[in-house]
Amino acid sequence: MSDRSYYDILGVAKDADEKQIKSAYRKLAMKFHPDRNPDDPEAEAKFKEAGEAYSILSDGDKRAAYDRYGKAAFEQGGGGGNQFGQGVDPGDIFGDIFSEFFGGSRGGGRAQARGQDLRYDLEISLEDAFNGRDMEITLPGKEACDRCDGQGAEPGTQPETCTTCHGRGRVRVQQGFFTMERGCPKCAGRGTVIKDPCRQCAGQGYVQTERTLSINIPAGIESGQRIRLSGEGDPGGPGVVPGDLYIFVEVLDHEIFERDGPNLYCRAPVTMVTAALGGDIEIPTVEGGRSRITIPEGAQTGRRMRLRGKGMTSLRGGPRGDLYVELFVETPQNLTARQKELMREFCDESGEDCNPESNGFLGKVKRFWDDLTDADEAR
């Protein structure tokens, strides 16, 4: 092995703390590991050299002996490990990387178990979505057992530290080069086991119940959006952080308005007389009021009128959307004999200027038929 000092091998100062030593070794181990450098004896030698240095400097007693006597302190008895896995726990080096992906905590500490998240589907009216609303919901759930205060153990006893994971809640599994963490199968990630379970909750730490929650529906919310209530999910049991409750909102269809983002749309019937002569009509608004719109003379079905600022409120506090009113002209029904007579008189008095669309269409139809007739004669 190299005659360089262990501090020089890892590239750290003599007063480097444990965190700095660990970080330096991890970088070297990742760089020179044989799996990453096949058929490279020099990389393998550097990997072993770094492992030997770390095995000494990461141990308080060995480091003190090294600082006092140098490598001579280990020449009898081979205190320093020179192979990956001898004197060095690869899980301590690489476990903190993978624990972030598998629910562990950095630094090798015990992972904190967490209850499941819950979902609640909530239907509200368009008016509630416009105004916002405080309301209560009732849902089945769990609450901490009052006999054992949620610990799961019979009163007078205490949960014991799990002998498999030693209270960490997770165990390490070697898979080739990598060491990964997973929840402890014996204690289900809690870090403790219950020898004498509570008679009321059977060691679960909770009992089934119904609960009522007060929630705030913000103005402007849309279908598909959700509200998160932190800590209102499944309690999970003794020593477990509760999950969250997610409320998924569905805004019900309205009998008058259709919604598209911040804007509202509705169809308004207009009498034939109002459409022909023009006039005013009143339109309801989502907040419960009325708005007056003016119908121009000769308005046709499909014409769209816009009422600015009469749409939905904005969830983020911006300006309100608009209300679009689409007109459709209603044809009179159930006419009396006199009304029919007046309609015929009106038809007789009407010229092409009164019905430009109809006369234009009839002109196109006539030309189409004339073309067909000419084609037949040509045959």
Secondary structure, 3 states (H helix, E strand, C coil): CCCCCHHHHHCCCCCCCHHHHHHHHHHHHHHHCCCCCCCCHHHHHHHHHHHHHHHHHCCHHHHHHHHHHHHHHHCCCCCCCCCCCCCCCHHHHHHHHHHCCCCCCHHHCCCCCECCCEEEEEEECHHHHHHCEEEEEEEEEEEECCCCCCCCECCCCCCEECCCCCCCCEEEEEECCEEEEEECCCCCCCCEECCCECCCCCCCCEEEEEEEEEEEECCCCCCCCEEEECCCCCCCCCCCECCCEEEEEEECCCCCCEEECCEEEEEEEEEHHHHHHCEEEEEECCCCCEEEEEECCCCCCCCEEEECCCCCCCCCCCCCCCEEEEEEEECCCCCCHHHHHHHHHHHHHCCCCCCHHHHHHHHHHHHHHHHHHHHHHHC
